[in-house]
Amino acid sequence: MADEPLREADGPDERGWERVKHDFLYSGKSVARIAADHGLAKTTLRDRIKTFGWVRVIPTQPARPGPKWKRPAPDLSGPNGEDLRRRRIVARLFKVLDDKMALLEARMANAVDDAALAKGGGSEKRDGARRDDDADRLRRDLADRLARLDRRGDV
């Protein structure tokens, strides 16, 4: 019965108020914590403190620090997150392929021009057609490889 919390409806007796006063003076707990422990409203306890002029002997103890807050990582595990991740990968892949294709076409053009000059000219139309065929074949091959990767789910 001595450890039972006080209830405002019951009207705490003097013994109950002595426990509350002791907690306020010597425990270092906050008013809100003491009120919760004894089943009182904070305002009731504050009124009692003011009315009777209670002064703490032990100051309020600071709360213990909890774990540091960390920003949660973005959730990419759901279907929307997975789709976004795949789209980003595919976009980067296509950009790299475009850059490589431009470089390859420039090299092929230089090689064909060099070969035509070495032969003495005359075969420029045939070399240009071969260069276009090679570039188209390479594009088709890359598109087929990307389609296979997409079917397997690697992209």
PAPA-435547 format. One record per residue: x, y, z of N, C-alpha, C, O in turn; residue number from 1; residue in one letter. Coordinates in nm, 3 decimals. Layout:
BEGIN
((X,Y,Z),(X,Y,Z),(X,Y,Z),(X,Y,Z),NUM,"a")
...
***
This chain:
BEGIN
((0.082,-0.119,0.000),(0.000,0.000,0.000),(0.087,0.126,0.000),(0.045,0.230,-0.051),1,"m")
((0.207,0.117,0.058),(0.293,0.234,0.066),(0.346,0.275,-0.071),(0.371,0.393,-0.095),2,"a")
((0.364,0.178,-0.162),(0.416,0.208,-0.295),(0.308,0.233,-0.397),(0.338,0.256,-0.514),3,"d")
((0.184,0.230,-0.356),(0.072,0.251,-0.448),(0.068,0.397,-0.491),(0.084,0.486,-0.408),4,"e")
((0.045,0.424,-0.621),(0.042,0.564,-0.665),(-0.080,0.637,-0.611),(-0.184,0.577,-0.583),5,"p")
((-0.064,0.769,-0.598),(-0.174,0.851,-0.551),(-0.274,0.874,-0.663),(-0.237,0.873,-0.781),6,"l")
((-0.397,0.894,-0.627),(-0.501,0.925,-0.726),(-0.569,1.053,-0.682),(-0.611,1.067,-0.567),7,"r")
((-0.581,1.146,-0.776),(-0.641,1.275,-0.742),(-0.786,1.257,-0.698),(-0.835,1.328,-0.610),8,"e")
((-0.855,1.163,-0.759),(-0.996,1.142,-0.724),(-1.009,1.094,-0.580),(-1.106,1.127,-0.512),9,"a")
((-0.911,1.017,-0.534),(-0.915,0.967,-0.396),(-0.879,1.077,-0.297),(-0.910,1.065,-0.179),10,"d")
((-0.816,1.182,-0.343),(-0.770,1.286,-0.252),(-0.655,1.232,-0.169),(-0.679,1.170,-0.066),11,"g")
((-0.529,1.256,-0.212),(-0.414,1.197,-0.144),(-0.410,1.238,0.002),(-0.443,1.351,0.039),12,"p")
((-0.369,1.141,0.084),(-0.358,1.171,0.228),(-0.222,1.234,0.255),(-0.140,1.249,0.164),13,"d")
((-0.199,1.271,0.379),(-0.074,1.339,0.415),(0.047,1.250,0.394),(0.153,1.299,0.356),14,"e")
((0.031,1.121,0.418),(0.143,1.030,0.400),(0.182,1.025,0.252),(0.301,1.021,0.219),15,"r")
((0.083,1.027,0.163),(0.110,1.027,0.019),(0.180,1.154,-0.025),(0.271,1.151,-0.106),16,"g")
((0.135,1.267,0.031),(0.198,1.393,-0.005),(0.340,1.402,0.049),(0.424,1.470,-0.009),17,"w")
((0.369,1.333,0.159),(0.506,1.330,0.212),(0.598,1.256,0.115),(0.713,1.295,0.096),18,"e")
((0.547,1.147,0.053),(0.627,1.074,-0.046),(0.653,1.163,-0.168),(0.764,1.165,-0.223),19,"r")
((0.550,1.237,-0.210),(0.566,1.326,-0.325),(0.667,1.435,-0.292),(0.755,1.466,-0.373),20,"v")
((0.655,1.493,-0.172),(0.748,1.599,-0.131),(0.891,1.546,-0.125),(0.983,1.614,-0.168),21,"k")
((0.910,1.425,-0.072),(1.043,1.364,-0.064),(1.101,1.345,-0.203),(1.218,1.374,-0.227),22,"h")
((1.020,1.294,-0.294),(1.068,1.276,-0.432),(1.107,1.410,-0.494),(1.209,1.419,-0.563),23,"d")
((1.028,1.513,-0.469),(1.058,1.643,-0.528),(1.187,1.700,-0.470),(1.270,1.753,-0.544),24,"f")
((1.205,1.689,-0.340),(1.321,1.750,-0.276),(1.450,1.673,-0.301),(1.555,1.734,-0.320),25,"l")
((1.444,1.538,-0.301),(1.567,1.459,-0.297),(1.592,1.367,-0.419),(1.701,1.311,-0.429),26,"y")
((1.497,1.350,-0.509),(1.518,1.250,-0.615),(1.589,1.306,-0.738),(1.656,1.231,-0.809),27,"s")
((1.576,1.435,-0.765),(1.634,1.491,-0.886),(1.549,1.464,-1.010),(1.589,1.497,-1.121),28,"g")
((1.431,1.405,-0.991),(1.340,1.381,-1.103),(1.267,1.509,-1.140),(1.255,1.601,-1.060),29,"k")
((1.220,1.514,-1.263),(1.144,1.630,-1.307),(1.004,1.626,-1.245),(0.958,1.522,-1.198),30,"s")
((0.937,1.742,-1.247),(0.801,1.751,-1.195),(0.709,1.657,-1.272),(0.623,1.591,-1.214),31,"v")
((0.727,1.653,-1.402),(0.642,1.566,-1.485),(0.662,1.420,-1.448),(0.566,1.344,-1.441),32,"a")
((0.787,1.381,-1.423),(0.816,1.241,-1.387),(0.759,1.207,-1.249),(0.701,1.100,-1.231),33,"r")
((0.774,1.296,-1.154),(0.720,1.272,-1.020),(0.568,1.262,-1.025),(0.509,1.173,-0.964),34,"i")
((0.505,1.353,-1.098),(0.359,1.350,-1.111),(0.314,1.219,-1.174),(0.217,1.159,-1.129),35,"a")
((0.384,1.174,-1.277),(0.347,1.047,-1.342),(0.367,0.930,-1.248),(0.284,0.839,-1.244),36,"a")
((0.475,0.931,-1.172),(0.502,0.821,-1.077),(0.394,0.810,-0.970),(0.362,0.701,-0.925),37,"d")
((0.339,0.923,-0.929),(0.241,0.923,-0.820),(0.097,0.938,-0.870),(0.005,0.948,-0.789),38,"h")
((0.078,0.938,-1.002),(-0.057,0.944,-1.057),(-0.124,1.080,-1.039),(-0.245,1.088,-1.024),39,"g")
((-0.045,1.185,-1.042),(-0.097,1.321,-1.026),(-0.086,1.397,-1.159),(-0.009,1.360,-1.247),40,"l")
((-0.164,1.502,-1.170),(-0.146,1.594,-1.281),(-0.029,1.686,-1.249),(-0.006,1.720,-1.132),41,"a")
((0.044,1.727,-1.352),(0.160,1.815,-1.329),(0.117,1.946,-1.265),(0.186,1.999,-1.178),42,"k")
((0.002,1.997,-1.307),(-0.043,2.125,-1.251),(-0.076,2.113,-1.103),(-0.052,2.205,-1.026),43,"t")
((-0.132,1.999,-1.064),(-0.163,1.978,-0.921),(-0.035,1.980,-0.840),(-0.027,2.043,-0.734),44,"t")
((0.066,1.910,-0.889),(0.194,1.906,-0.817),(0.259,2.044,-0.815),(0.312,2.085,-0.712),45,"l")
((0.256,2.116,-0.926),(0.315,2.250,-0.929),(0.243,2.344,-0.831),(0.307,2.424,-0.762),46,"r")
((0.111,2.334,-0.825),(0.036,2.417,-0.729),(0.078,2.386,-0.586),(0.095,2.477,-0.505),47,"d")
((0.095,2.258,-0.555),(0.134,2.218,-0.419),(0.275,2.271,-0.387),(0.300,2.318,-0.276),48,"r")
((0.366,2.262,-0.486),(0.504,2.310,-0.466),(0.503,2.460,-0.437),(0.572,2.507,-0.347),49,"i")
((0.423,2.533,-0.515),(0.417,2.679,-0.497),(0.350,2.716,-0.366),(0.396,2.806,-0.296),50,"k")
((0.241,2.646,-0.332),(0.166,2.678,-0.210),(0.250,2.658,-0.085),(0.249,2.741,0.006),51,"t")
((0.325,2.547,-0.080),(0.401,2.515,0.041),(0.547,2.558,0.032),(0.622,2.540,0.128),52,"f")
((0.587,2.615,-0.081),(0.722,2.669,-0.093),(0.832,2.565,-0.090),(0.938,2.589,-0.033),53,"g")
((0.809,2.450,-0.149),(0.911,2.346,-0.152),(1.028,2.391,-0.239),(1.008,2.446,-0.348),54,"w")
((1.151,2.369,-0.191),(1.273,2.403,-0.264),(1.359,2.278,-0.273),(1.385,2.212,-0.173),55,"v")
((1.400,2.246,-0.391),(1.480,2.124,-0.412),(1.612,2.129,-0.337),(1.678,2.233,-0.330),56,"r")
((1.650,2.016,-0.282),(1.780,2.000,-0.220),(1.878,1.949,-0.326),(1.992,1.993,-0.335),57,"v")
((1.830,1.855,-0.404),(1.909,1.799,-0.515),(1.850,1.853,-0.644),(1.730,1.837,-0.668),58,"i")
((1.931,1.918,-0.729),(1.876,1.975,-0.853),(1.829,1.864,-0.949),(1.864,1.747,-0.935),59,"p")
((1.750,1.905,-1.043),(1.701,1.811,-1.143),(1.817,1.755,-1.222),(1.904,1.830,-1.267),60,"t")
((1.818,1.623,-1.239),(1.925,1.557,-1.314),(1.894,1.566,-1.463),(1.780,1.547,-1.504),61,"q")
((1.995,1.596,-1.544),(1.971,1.600,-1.689),(1.938,1.459,-1.740),(1.985,1.358,-1.686),62,"p")
((1.858,1.454,-1.843),(1.823,1.326,-1.901),(1.945,1.263,-1.965),(2.033,1.332,-2.016),63,"a")
((1.949,1.131,-1.962),(2.061,1.060,-2.023),(2.052,1.075,-2.174),(1.944,1.063,-2.233),64,"r")
((2.165,1.100,-2.236),(2.159,1.112,-2.383),(2.131,0.976,-2.446),(2.185,0.873,-2.404),65,"p")
((2.048,0.978,-2.545),(2.016,0.856,-2.617),(2.109,0.840,-2.735),(2.206,0.914,-2.750),66,"g")
((2.080,0.744,-2.818),(2.165,0.725,-2.936),(2.153,0.844,-3.030),(2.048,0.909,-3.038),67,"p")
((2.261,0.871,-3.101),(2.259,0.983,-3.195),(2.165,0.952,-3.310),(2.160,0.839,-3.358),68,"k")
((2.092,1.054,-3.353),(1.996,1.037,-3.460),(2.070,1.032,-3.592),(2.157,1.115,-3.619),69,"w")
((2.035,0.934,-3.675),(2.094,0.924,-3.807),(1.983,0.933,-3.910),(1.874,0.880,-3.892),70,"k")
((2.013,1.002,-4.016),(1.916,1.013,-4.126),(1.899,0.876,-4.188),(1.997,0.811,-4.224),71,"r")
((1.776,0.830,-4.202),(1.757,0.698,-4.261),(1.799,0.696,-4.408),(1.781,0.793,-4.481),72,"p")
((1.853,0.584,-4.447),(1.895,0.568,-4.587),(1.771,0.559,-4.675),(1.668,0.507,-4.633),73,"a")
((1.781,0.610,-4.796),(1.665,0.602,-4.884),(1.630,0.457,-4.911),(1.718,0.373,-4.929),74,"p")
((1.502,0.428,-4.915),(1.455,0.292,-4.935),(1.444,0.264,-5.084),(1.351,0.310,-5.151),75,"d")
((1.540,0.190,-5.136),(1.538,0.153,-5.277),(1.499,0.006,-5.295),(1.513,-0.049,-5.404),76,"l")
((1.452,-0.058,-5.188),(1.423,-0.200,-5.195),(1.287,-0.231,-5.256),(1.266,-0.341,-5.307),77,"s")
((1.194,-0.137,-5.251),(1.060,-0.162,-5.303),(1.058,-0.162,-5.454),(1.160,-0.133,-5.518),78,"g")
((0.944,-0.194,-5.513),(0.937,-0.200,-5.659),(0.968,-0.066,-5.724),(1.034,-0.063,-5.828),79,"p")
((0.923,0.043,-5.666),(0.953,0.174,-5.723),(1.101,0.207,-5.713),(1.160,0.260,-5.807),80,"n")
((1.161,0.176,-5.599),(1.303,0.202,-5.580),(1.387,0.116,-5.673),(1.487,0.164,-5.728),81,"g")
((1.348,-0.009,-5.691),(1.421,-0.097,-5.780),(1.411,-0.049,-5.925),(1.509,-0.052,-5.999),82,"e")
((1.292,-0.006,-5.964),(1.274,0.047,-6.100),(1.361,0.171,-6.122),(1.423,0.185,-6.227),83,"d")
((1.364,0.260,-6.023),(1.448,0.380,-6.036),(1.595,0.343,-6.048),(1.668,0.401,-6.128),84,"l")
((1.637,0.247,-5.968),(1.777,0.204,-5.972),(1.812,0.148,-6.109),(1.917,0.180,-6.165),85,"r")
((1.723,0.065,-6.163),(1.748,0.008,-6.296),(1.750,0.115,-6.403),(1.835,0.112,-6.493),86,"r")
((1.658,0.210,-6.395),(1.654,0.317,-6.495),(1.782,0.399,-6.492),(1.834,0.438,-6.597),87,"r")
((1.833,0.426,-6.371),(1.958,0.501,-6.361),(2.074,0.423,-6.423),(2.158,0.481,-6.492),88,"r")
((2.078,0.294,-6.397),(2.185,0.211,-6.452),(2.177,0.209,-6.605),(2.278,0.225,-6.673),89,"i")
((2.056,0.188,-6.657),(2.039,0.183,-6.803),(2.076,0.317,-6.866),(2.140,0.321,-6.971),90,"v")
((2.036,0.427,-6.802),(2.069,0.559,-6.857),(2.221,0.580,-6.861),(2.274,0.630,-6.960),91,"a")
((2.289,0.540,-6.754),(2.435,0.552,-6.753),(2.498,0.463,-6.859),(2.594,0.502,-6.926),92,"r")
((2.444,0.343,-6.874),(2.495,0.250,-6.974),(2.480,0.306,-7.115),(2.573,0.299,-7.196),93,"l")
((2.362,0.361,-7.145),(2.342,0.419,-7.279),(2.433,0.538,-7.303),(2.481,0.557,-7.415),94,"f")
((2.458,0.619,-7.201),(2.548,0.733,-7.218),(2.689,0.685,-7.250),(2.755,0.739,-7.338),95,"k")
((2.734,0.584,-7.178),(2.867,0.529,-7.204),(2.874,0.471,-7.345),(2.972,0.491,-7.417),96,"v")
((2.767,0.399,-7.384),(2.766,0.341,-7.518),(2.767,0.449,-7.626),(2.838,0.435,-7.726),97,"l")
((2.690,0.555,-7.607),(2.691,0.665,-7.704),(2.831,0.727,-7.717),(2.878,0.755,-7.828),98,"d")
((2.895,0.748,-7.604),(3.030,0.806,-7.607),(3.127,0.713,-7.678),(3.208,0.758,-7.759),99,"d")
((3.119,0.583,-7.649),(3.209,0.487,-7.713),(3.181,0.475,-7.862),(3.274,0.463,-7.942),100,"k")
((3.053,0.479,-7.900),(3.018,0.470,-8.041),(3.071,0.591,-8.118),(3.123,0.577,-8.229),101,"m")
((3.058,0.708,-8.060),(3.110,0.829,-8.126),(3.260,0.819,-8.145),(3.314,0.855,-8.249),102,"a")
((3.329,0.769,-8.042),(3.474,0.753,-8.051),(3.510,0.649,-8.156),(3.602,0.669,-8.236),103,"l")
((3.437,0.537,-8.157),(3.463,0.431,-8.254),(3.437,0.478,-8.397),(3.515,0.447,-8.487),104,"l")
((3.329,0.552,-8.418),(3.299,0.604,-8.551),(3.406,0.702,-8.598),(3.443,0.703,-8.716),105,"e")
((3.455,0.783,-8.506),(3.562,0.876,-8.543),(3.688,0.800,-8.582),(3.755,0.837,-8.678),106,"a")
((3.722,0.694,-8.509),(3.840,0.614,-8.542),(3.822,0.544,-8.677),(3.914,0.538,-8.758),107,"r")
((3.701,0.491,-8.698),(3.675,0.422,-8.825),(3.685,0.520,-8.941),(3.741,0.486,-9.046),108,"m")
((3.634,0.638,-8.926),(3.641,0.739,-9.032),(3.786,0.774,-9.063),(3.823,0.788,-9.179),109,"a")
((3.866,0.788,-8.961),(4.008,0.819,-8.982),(4.079,0.704,-9.049),(4.162,0.724,-9.138),110,"n")
((4.046,0.581,-9.008),(4.112,0.464,-9.066),(4.076,0.450,-9.214),(4.162,0.421,-9.296),111,"a")
((3.948,0.470,-9.247),(3.904,0.458,-9.385),(3.967,0.569,-9.470),(4.012,0.545,-9.582),112,"v")
((3.969,0.689,-9.416),(4.031,0.800,-9.490),(4.178,0.774,-9.513),(4.229,0.802,-9.622),113,"d")
((4.247,0.721,-9.414),(4.389,0.690,-9.428),(4.410,0.580,-9.533),(4.503,0.587,-9.613),114,"d")
((4.323,0.479,-9.531),(4.335,0.369,-9.629),(4.308,0.420,-9.770),(4.376,0.380,-9.864),115,"a")
((4.208,0.507,-9.785),(4.177,0.561,-9.918),(4.291,0.644,-9.971),(4.321,0.640,-10.090),116,"a")
((4.355,0.720,-9.885),(4.469,0.801,-9.929),(4.586,0.712,-9.969),(4.659,0.741,-10.064),117,"l")
((4.604,0.603,-9.894),(4.715,0.512,-9.925),(4.693,0.443,-10.060),(4.789,0.419,-10.133),118,"a")
((4.568,0.412,-10.094),(4.536,0.346,-10.221),(4.539,0.445,-10.337),(4.546,0.405,-10.453),119,"k")
((4.533,0.566,-10.308),(4.536,0.666,-10.413),(4.398,0.714,-10.452),(4.382,0.774,-10.558),120,"g")
((4.298,0.691,-10.369),(4.163,0.740,-10.396),(4.087,0.645,-10.487),(4.134,0.536,-10.518),121,"g")
((3.967,0.687,-10.531),(3.886,0.610,-10.623),(3.791,0.514,-10.556),(3.690,0.476,-10.616),122,"g")
((3.819,0.473,-10.434),(3.731,0.376,-10.368),(3.658,0.439,-10.250),(3.617,0.368,-10.158),123,"s")
((3.641,0.569,-10.251),(3.582,0.640,-10.137),(3.437,0.600,-10.113),(3.394,0.588,-9.999),124,"e")
((3.360,0.579,-10.223),(3.219,0.542,-10.205),(3.209,0.404,-10.143),(3.127,0.380,-10.054),125,"k")
((3.292,0.311,-10.192),(3.288,0.175,-10.139),(3.332,0.172,-9.994),(3.270,0.103,-9.913),126,"r")
((3.437,0.246,-9.956),(3.485,0.251,-9.818),(3.382,0.318,-9.727),(3.365,0.275,-9.613),127,"d")
((3.313,0.420,-9.774),(3.209,0.486,-9.695),(3.093,0.392,-9.668),(3.039,0.391,-9.558),128,"g")
((3.054,0.313,-9.767),(2.946,0.216,-9.750),(2.987,0.108,-9.651),(2.907,0.067,-9.567),129,"a")
((3.112,0.060,-9.661),(3.161,-0.042,-9.569),(3.163,0.013,-9.426),(3.127,-0.058,-9.332),130,"r")
((3.205,0.136,-9.410),(3.210,0.199,-9.279),(3.069,0.209,-9.220),(3.050,0.180,-9.101),131,"r")
((2.970,0.249,-9.300),(2.832,0.257,-9.252),(2.779,0.119,-9.214),(2.711,0.104,-9.113),132,"d")
((2.812,0.017,-9.297),(2.768,-0.120,-9.266),(2.830,-0.169,-9.135),(2.761,-0.230,-9.053),133,"d")
((2.958,-0.141,-9.116),(3.024,-0.182,-8.991),(2.962,-0.114,-8.870),(2.941,-0.179,-8.768),134,"d")
((2.933,0.014,-8.880),(2.872,0.087,-8.768),(2.731,0.035,-8.739),(2.693,0.019,-8.623),135,"a")
((2.654,0.007,-8.847),(2.518,-0.047,-8.826),(2.524,-0.186,-8.763),(2.444,-0.217,-8.675),136,"d")
((2.617,-0.269,-8.809),(2.631,-0.403,-8.752),(2.668,-0.394,-8.604),(2.614,-0.469,-8.522),137,"r")
((2.757,-0.306,-8.568),(2.797,-0.287,-8.429),(2.680,-0.239,-8.345),(2.660,-0.287,-8.233),138,"l")
((2.601,-0.146,-8.396),(2.483,-0.097,-8.323),(2.383,-0.210,-8.299),(2.330,-0.224,-8.189),139,"r")
((2.357,-0.291,-8.404),(2.263,-0.403,-8.389),(2.313,-0.503,-8.286),(2.237,-0.554,-8.204),140,"r")
((2.443,-0.531,-8.292),(2.501,-0.626,-8.197),(2.487,-0.575,-8.053),(2.451,-0.652,-7.963),141,"d")
((2.515,-0.447,-8.032),(2.500,-0.389,-7.897),(2.355,-0.390,-7.851),(2.327,-0.419,-7.735),142,"l")
((2.261,-0.359,-7.942),(2.119,-0.360,-7.907),(2.074,-0.502,-7.871),(1.995,-0.519,-7.778),143,"a")
((2.123,-0.603,-7.944),(2.088,-0.742,-7.911),(2.141,-0.782,-7.775),(2.071,-0.848,-7.697),144,"d")
((2.264,-0.744,-7.745),(2.322,-0.777,-7.614),(2.244,-0.711,-7.500),(2.220,-0.773,-7.397),145,"r")
((2.206,-0.585,-7.520),(2.127,-0.517,-7.416),(1.991,-0.584,-7.398),(1.944,-0.598,-7.285),146,"l")
((1.928,-0.626,-7.506),(1.799,-0.693,-7.495),(1.813,-0.825,-7.420),(1.726,-0.859,-7.339),147,"a")
((1.921,-0.900,-7.445),(1.943,-1.026,-7.372),(1.964,-0.999,-7.224),(1.909,-1.070,-7.139),148,"r")
((2.043,-0.899,-7.192),(2.066,-0.865,-7.050),(1.936,-0.824,-6.982),(1.911,-0.860,-6.867),149,"l")
((1.853,-0.749,-7.053),(1.726,-0.704,-6.995),(1.633,-0.823,-6.971),(1.563,-0.826,-6.870),150,"d")
((1.631,-0.919,-7.062),(1.547,-1.038,-7.043),(1.592,-1.119,-6.924),(1.510,-1.175,-6.851),151,"r")
((1.724,-1.127,-6.902),(1.776,-1.202,-6.788),(1.755,-1.130,-6.656),(1.761,-1.191,-6.550),152,"r")
((1.731,-0.999,-6.663),(1.712,-0.919,-6.541),(1.840,-0.863,-6.484),(1.842,-0.817,-6.370),153,"g")
((1.947,-0.865,-6.561),(2.075,-0.811,-6.513),(2.080,-0.661,-6.521),(2.163,-0.599,-6.455),154,"d")
((1.995,-0.601,-6.601),(1.999,-0.454,-6.619),(1.884,-0.393,-6.546),(1.868,-0.271,-6.548),155,"v")
***
